[in-house]
């Protein structure tokens, strides 16, 4: 049975998400649900930069490694977003080659996921994750990380869905926290 046929069988259906606004039409058509946007309690303090386009993966992994190392050295936490299970492993090899400590979170670490996410907000911590791992999960940030600029997210691809893109950005800027 598909989700589209399963969920309407419930007497009452509701939920919350920070990324449902653009799915408003689908939720209405498929489930008969309305989407209500709740305004932010605190102003958005996340800085965003344009996406550079790189010619090949080898260059991408080197650039991501350098940026993650520099930002982590400044006492911030770093979340690197990738698309497939193989991509974080490729980046992990580059980080290892440069002696950069990090953690990988993809479908292969499902038992450790909550522990890895709980530690991802520590100063200097670099977490490399796939879009399927840890989505919708809050990364608690240490006070020192907030003082140094908050969580920094590096996306290694343009996601097929703007919603997936925002799910990676979701852990930064929560409750008006700084981030980039």
C-alpha positions in Angstrom: 0.0 0.0 0.0 1.3 3.5 -0.8 1.5 6.4 1.7 -1.1 8.2 -0.4 -3.6 5.3 0.2 -2.4 4.5 3.8 -2.5 7.9 5.5 -6.1 8.9 4.6 -7.4 5.8 6.5 -6.7 7.6 9.8 -9.6 9.4 11.3 -7.4 12.4 12.0 -4.2 13.3 10.2 -1.8 16.1 11.1 1.8 16.9 11.4 4.5 19.6 11.6 7.5 20.4 9.4 9.6 23.4 8.6 9.6 22.4 4.9 5.9 21.7 3.9 4.9 25.1 2.5 5.8 24.3 -1.1 4.1 20.9 -0.9 0.8 22.6 0.0 -0.9 21.7 -3.3 0.1 18.0 -3.1 -1.0 17.7 0.5 -4.4 19.2 -0.4 -4.9 17.1 -3.5 -3.7 13.8 -2.1 -4.7 14.0 1.6 -7.2 16.8 1.7 -5.0 18.6 4.2 -4.5 22.3 4.5 -1.0 23.7 5.3 -0.8 26.6 7.8 2.5 28.5 8.1 3.4 29.5 11.6 5.6 32.7 11.6 9.1 32.5 13.1 9.4 33.4 16.7 12.8 35.0 16.2 14.4 36.6 13.1 16.3 34.3 10.7 20.1 35.0 11.2 21.5 32.5 8.6 23.9 33.8 6.0 23.8 32.1 2.6 26.2 32.4 -0.3 25.7 31.5 -4.0 26.5 28.0 -5.1 29.8 27.6 -6.9 29.7 25.1 -9.7 32.7 22.8 -9.9 33.7 20.7 -13.0 34.4 17.4 -11.2 34.0 15.5 -8.0 37.6 15.5 -7.1 37.7 19.3 -7.0 34.4 19.4 -5.0 35.8 17.1 -2.3 39.0 19.1 -2.0 37.0 22.4 -1.7 34.6 20.9 0.8 37.5 19.5 2.8 39.2 22.9 2.9 36.1 24.8 3.8 35.1 22.3 6.5 38.6 22.4 8.0 38.7 26.2 8.1 35.2 26.7 9.6 35.8 23.9 12.2 39.1 25.5 13.2 37.2 28.6 14.1 35.2 26.7 16.7 32.1 26.2 14.8 30.2 22.9 14.0 30.0 21.8 10.3 27.4 19.7 8.6 28.3 18.6 5.0 25.4 17.4 3.0 25.7 14.9 0.2 23.3 13.0 -1.9 24.3 9.3 -2.1 25.8 6.8 0.4 29.0 6.7 -1.7 29.6 10.5 -1.6 30.3 10.9 2.1 32.7 8.0 1.9 34.6 9.7 -0.9 34.7 13.0 1.0 35.7 11.0 4.1 38.8 9.6 2.3 39.9 13.2 1.4 39.3 14.4 4.9 41.3 11.4 6.2 44.1 12.2 3.8 44.3 15.7 5.1 44.2 14.6 8.8 40.8 16.3 9.4 38.8 14.5 12.1 35.1 14.0 11.1 32.1 11.7 11.4 30.1 10.1 8.6 26.4 9.7 8.9 24.7 7.8 6.1 22.4 4.7 5.9 25.3 2.5 7.1 25.4 4.2 10.6 21.7 3.9 11.4 22.3 2.4 14.8 24.7 5.3 15.8 22.6 8.1 14.2 21.2 9.6 17.4 24.6 9.6 19.1 26.3 11.1 16.0 23.7 13.9 15.8 23.9 14.6 19.5 27.7 15.2 19.1 27.4 17.1 15.8 26.9 20.5 17.5 30.2 20.5 19.4 33.0 23.0 18.6 35.2 21.9 15.7 32.9 18.8 14.9 32.6 18.0 11.2 29.7 15.7 10.3 29.3 14.4 6.7 25.8 13.2 6.0 23.5 12.0 3.2 20.1 13.5 2.6 18.5 10.4 3.9 20.3 10.5 7.3 19.2 12.6 10.2 16.6 14.6 8.4 14.3 16.6 10.5 16.6 16.2 13.5 17.7 19.0 15.7 21.4 19.4 16.2 21.9 20.8 19.7 24.7 23.5 19.5 27.2 24.1 22.3 27.3 27.7 23.6 30.8 28.1 22.2 29.6 27.1 18.7 26.8 29.8 18.9 29.4 32.4 20.1 31.6 31.6 17.1 28.8 31.9 14.5 26.7 28.7 14.8 26.3 25.7 12.6 27.8 25.9 9.1 26.2 23.8 6.3 28.1 22.8 3.2 25.9 21.4 0.4 27.8 19.3 -2.1 25.1 19.2 -4.7 22.0 21.0 -5.9 19.2 18.8 -4.6 16.4 17.5 -6.8 13.9 19.1 -4.4 14.1 22.5 -2.8 12.5 20.8 0.3 15.6 18.5 0.7 17.8 21.5 0.3 15.9 23.2 3.2 16.0 20.1 5.3 19.8 20.3 5.3 19.6 24.0 6.2 17.0 23.3 8.9 19.4 22.5 11.8 21.0 25.9 11.3 19.2 29.1 12.4 16.8 27.3 14.8 15.2 29.6 17.3 17.0 32.6 15.8 20.4 31.1 16.2 23.2 32.3 14.0 24.5 30.1 11.2 25.6 29.9 7.6 
